[in-house]
Amino acid sequence: MNAPVILALTAGEPAGIGPELCLQLALEARDAGIVVVASRALLEARAEQLGQTVALHDWVPGQPAETEPGRLSVRHVEGCVDYQPGVLDARNSGYVLETLTVAAKGCLAGDFDGMVTAPVHKGVINDAGIAFSGHTEFLQELCGVERVVMMLATEDLRVALVTTHLPLKDVSAAITPDRLSQVSRILAADLKTFFSIEKPRILVAGLNPHAGEGGHLGTEEIDVIEPTLEKLRSEGLDLVGPLPADTLFTPHWLDQADAALAMYHDQGLPVLKFQGFGRAVNITLGLPIVRTSVDHGTALDLAGTGKADAGSLHTAIRVGAQMAKGRKAANQENQL
């Protein structure tokens, strides 16, 4: 349990700020061992462009990872053909996905205790003729799990989502008893495993304004959400709701809860990002591995300038290490 945590950090889109965020980490001491999964040549080129001196050390499984300032462990991945900041090149798409594959398979093999992802550019990957809707779905398929849950978190707030990247017109049909049950169980179980919350208290938002107002503003709460929550409560889950989303995110409710569960992407995430953008972390629950990510995009306009803010990456690493330690503790407890 006291063994040092080693996290894989994928550098993301080569034209974006991901590579330089990774290099920024090398300028300071780290509590967790970090192995950057990326093209060594890309990191060298970006360091030269930024005028940074960073000692890159090739890492192999079983070795400790560098934590000292000025040094960075690298798991080299071939295939990056263009290192120019700010300019997308579809030829790099296969390389980007290979970094994710290497990191995830390393986690599954036990070489890494978790993975942290810098941002990728979905559009350029699709432009390369590769069907890709995001890290979450890619890792879900690679790990072979039926359902995953997207959760964003700051120091003060955790918000998970029943549905993610869906047009608003499709959300109601997607909120089924099965989906809501799976998401709720995963959320409760992973809050316990990764964050040591013995019995998580979860606030559940309604879908409609005023949570349907007794059926006058929609019946999804009456037909689907309320019966499903009642069944889950009978299993021992501590679920409060459905609550009107416009009052759920207030201290009266949040101060007595461990997480909020929103029905759709823009119901919950604007609140969280207003509260903590730049210091929030994106977490994928339901995977057999630990995965966290930054809460921002590739920021092509900042790439190569040295002005990118690493705040969200620091949060993603801190939370990833916390989750990895939580899982180790839970595994140890289960073996007793």
Buried (B, 14 or more C-beta within 10 A) or exposed (E): EEEEBBBBBBBBBBBBBBBBBBBBBBEEEBEBBBBBBBBBEBBBBBBEBBEBEBEBBEBEEEBEBBBEEEBBBBBBBEBBBBBEBBEBBBEBBBBBBBBBBBBBBBBBEEBBBBBBBBBBBBEBBBEBEEEBEBBBBBBBEBBEBEBBBBBBBBEEBBBBBBBBEBEEEEBBEBBEBEBBBBBBBBBBBBBBBBBEBEEBBBBBBBBBEBBBEEEEBBBBBBBBBBEBBEBBEEEEBEBBBBBBBBEBBEEEBBEEBBBBBBBBBEBBBBBBBEBBBBBBBBBBBBBEBBBBBBBBBBBBEBBBBBEBBBBBBBBBBBBBBBBBBBBBBBEEEEEE
